[in-house]
């Protein structure tokens, strides 16, 4: 597959997941950002912040400079207390910023870029940067599923379908 085709598919998929996250953001009542179905579950605010943080990491992997990675939104760690989180507006602003940055980074990839080895420690499907991009897209889809579940649990309409 040519880099242009992969870039188009990746950009379209990231745009779709971005649109779905934006739907959640637009619909979310201020009292629901930190609601979770169980004490060890994540909430909408964490998921949106985590997706912004992982998009930031993808931008770095693709060779662009980044300001920071927020450890508050790292995966695989216990969720901090609710008072540790910034307000939703700050998390949403970071999400939107990283959406624009990741879109630009993916659109400018070449075939040569995609064939480079993936950085050590970054998830990849094939050891190359192309596999790292594919893993990042899969990762977002996973969290979109979580957001879809949380939206239904909070009595919002489904993100897709009906």
C-alpha positions as CSV (number, residue, x, y, z in Angstrom):
1,X,0.0,0.0,0.0
2,X,1.3,3.4,-0.9
3,X,2.1,5.9,1.8
4,X,-0.5,8.3,0.4
5,X,-3.2,5.6,0.7
6,X,-2.2,4.7,4.3
7,X,-2.1,8.3,5.2
8,X,-5.6,8.8,3.8
9,X,-7.0,5.8,5.6
10,X,-5.2,6.8,8.9
11,X,-6.3,10.4,8.6
12,X,-9.9,9.4,7.9
13,X,-9.9,7.0,10.8
14,X,-8.4,9.5,13.3
15,X,-10.9,12.1,12.0
16,X,-13.8,9.6,12.7
17,X,-12.6,8.8,16.2
18,X,-12.0,12.5,16.8
19,X,-15.5,13.3,15.7
20,X,-16.9,10.7,18.1
21,X,-14.9,12.1,21.0
22,X,-16.2,15.6,20.1
23,X,-19.7,14.2,20.2
24,X,-19.1,13.0,23.7
25,X,-17.6,16.4,24.7
26,X,-20.6,18.3,23.2
27,X,-23.2,16.2,25.0
28,X,-21.5,15.7,28.3
29,X,-23.3,17.4,31.2
30,X,-20.8,19.1,33.6
31,X,-21.9,16.7,36.4
32,X,-21.0,13.6,34.4
33,X,-17.3,14.1,33.5
34,X,-16.1,12.2,36.5
35,X,-18.9,9.6,36.8
36,X,-17.8,5.9,36.6
37,X,-19.6,2.7,36.9
38,X,-17.2,1.2,39.4
39,X,-14.4,2.6,41.6
40,X,-11.7,1.1,39.5
41,X,-13.2,2.2,36.2
42,X,-12.1,5.2,34.2
43,X,-14.4,8.2,33.5
44,X,-15.0,10.4,30.5
45,X,-12.5,13.1,31.6
46,X,-9.7,10.5,32.0
47,X,-10.4,8.9,28.6
48,X,-10.4,12.3,26.7
49,X,-7.2,13.3,28.5
50,X,-5.6,9.9,27.8
51,X,-6.5,10.1,24.1
52,X,-5.0,13.7,24.0
53,X,-1.9,12.4,25.7
54,X,-1.5,9.4,23.5
55,X,-2.0,11.6,20.4
56,X,0.8,13.7,21.8
57,X,3.0,10.7,22.1
58,X,2.2,9.6,18.5
59,X,3.1,13.1,17.3
60,X,6.5,12.7,19.1
61,X,7.0,9.2,17.6
62,X,6.3,10.7,14.1
63,X,9.2,13.2,14.7
64,X,7.4,16.4,15.7
65,X,8.3,18.3,18.9
66,X,5.9,18.2,21.7
67,X,5.4,20.2,24.9
68,X,4.7,17.6,27.4
69,X,3.1,14.2,28.2
70,X,0.8,14.4,31.2
71,X,1.4,11.5,33.6
72,X,-2.1,12.0,35.1
73,X,-3.5,10.4,31.9
74,X,-1.0,7.6,31.5
75,X,-2.4,4.1,31.0
76,X,-2.0,1.2,33.3
77,X,-2.0,3.2,36.5
78,X,-4.6,3.4,39.2
79,X,-6.9,6.4,38.6
80,X,-6.0,9.4,40.8
81,X,-8.6,11.0,43.0
82,X,-11.1,13.2,41.2
83,X,-9.8,16.4,42.7
84,X,-6.4,15.8,41.0
85,X,-7.9,16.3,37.5
86,X,-7.9,19.6,35.7
87,X,-11.2,21.1,34.7
88,X,-12.8,19.6,31.6
89,X,-12.2,22.8,29.5
90,X,-8.5,22.4,29.9
91,X,-8.6,18.7,28.9
92,X,-10.8,19.5,25.9
93,X,-8.4,22.3,24.8
94,X,-5.5,19.8,24.9
95,X,-7.6,17.2,23.0
96,X,-8.4,19.7,20.2
97,X,-4.8,20.9,20.0
98,X,-3.5,17.4,19.7
99,X,-6.1,16.5,17.1
100,X,-4.8,19.2,14.8
101,X,-1.1,18.3,15.5
102,X,-1.6,14.5,14.9
103,X,-3.6,15.2,11.6
104,X,-0.7,17.3,10.3
105,X,1.9,14.8,11.4
106,X,0.1,11.9,9.7
107,X,-0.5,13.8,6.5
108,X,3.2,14.6,6.1
109,X,4.4,11.0,6.4
110,X,6.3,9.5,3.5
111,X,6.9,5.8,2.5
112,X,10.4,6.2,3.9
113,X,9.1,7.4,7.2
114,X,6.6,4.5,7.5
115,X,9.3,2.0,6.9
116,X,11.5,3.3,9.7
117,X,11.8,1.2,12.9
118,X,9.3,2.1,15.6
119,X,10.9,3.7,18.6
120,X,11.7,1.3,21.5
121,X,8.7,0.9,23.8
122,X,6.1,2.3,21.5
123,X,3.4,-0.3,20.6
124,X,3.7,-1.4,17.0
125,X,2.1,-4.2,14.9
126,X,5.1,-4.8,12.7
127,X,8.2,-3.2,14.3
128,X,8.0,-0.3,11.9
129,X,6.5,3.2,12.2
130,X,3.6,2.1,10.0
131,X,2.7,-0.5,12.6
132,X,3.0,2.1,15.4
133,X,0.5,4.3,13.5
134,X,-1.8,1.3,13.1
135,X,-1.5,0.5,16.8
136,X,-2.4,4.1,17.7
137,X,-5.5,3.9,15.6
138,X,-6.5,0.6,17.2
139,X,-5.9,2.1,20.6
140,X,-8.2,5.0,19.9
141,X,-10.9,2.7,18.7
142,X,-10.6,0.7,22.0
143,X,-11.2,3.9,24.0
144,X,-14.1,5.0,21.7
145,X,-15.8,1.7,22.8
146,X,-15.3,2.7,26.4
147,X,-16.8,6.2,25.8
148,X,-19.7,4.6,24.0
149,X,-20.4,2.4,27.0
150,X,-20.1,5.3,29.4
151,X,-22.4,7.4,27.4
152,X,-25.1,4.7,27.4
153,X,-24.5,4.0,31.1
154,X,-25.0,7.8,31.7
155,X,-28.3,7.6,29.7
156,X,-27.1,9.4,26.6
157,X,-28.0,8.3,23.1
158,X,-25.5,5.9,21.4
159,X,-22.5,7.4,19.7
160,X,-23.2,5.3,16.5
161,X,-26.3,3.7,15.1
162,X,-29.8,4.2,16.3
